[in-house]
């Protein structure tokens, strides 16, 4: 989050996380983003938002993994 420029658009569906972001980086534009994880990732890829906050537990539950390039489905997860 420290690397994001002033005014960057950050998406989150969690009101609690939105409040935490506002408290730590009031210069960011917090976007309430809804939909499933894939739809949110597409919004990020399409440039609708500059960053996306997701719950790790949800990402893991969906069989996704984090790597240096972002989030992707595990090869055997069926996605």
N, C-alpha and C positions, 0 to 999 in steps of 0.2 A: 504493500500500500504506500510505502514511503516513496517509491519510484514513480507513482502516478503524478502527472502534471496537474496543476491547479485547474479546477473546472472539469476534471475527468468524470465521465458518467459511470457510476458503479451500480450494478443491478443486484438486488437482494429481495427475496420474498419474505424475509423475517423482519418484523417490526423491531425486535430486540437488536438484531444486527444493524439495522438501519440507524437506530439510536446510537449504538456504539460507534459506528462510522462517523456520524455527525459530531459526536463528542471528540473523537480523535482527529478528524480531518474535516472541519467545517467548510473548507474550500471545495470539497467534492460535491458533485451533483448526484444525489442518491435517487435511484430509480426503483420504484416498486415493480418488480418483474414477476409475473405469474406464469403458470404452465409447467409442463413436465421438464425434467432436466434436459432432455434433448432439445426441446424448444428454446430453453434458456441458452444453451450452448450455441444454437444456431443464431440467436440474437447477438451473441458475442462475436461469432464468426462474421456476421453480416455488418458489423460495425455499429449496431444500434446502441451498444454500450461498450465502454472501454475496458471494463473489468466486471467479474461476476463472483459473488460470494455464495458458496454452496456449503451445506453441512457435510462433513466428512462421512458421518454415519450413513447418510442417504446415498452418497456416491458409492460407498463400499457395498451397501445393501443391493444396489442395482448392478453389481458386478463390474464396476468401473475402477480403473486404477489411475493414480496420478504419476506422471513422469515429468521430465524436464520441459516437455513441450505442452503440457496441459493435462487434460483428462481424456481417457479413451476406454473403451470396453475391453475387458480381458478377453483373450482369444477364444476361450471356451465358454463364454457367458451367453452365447446365442444371439448377441446383438450385433 
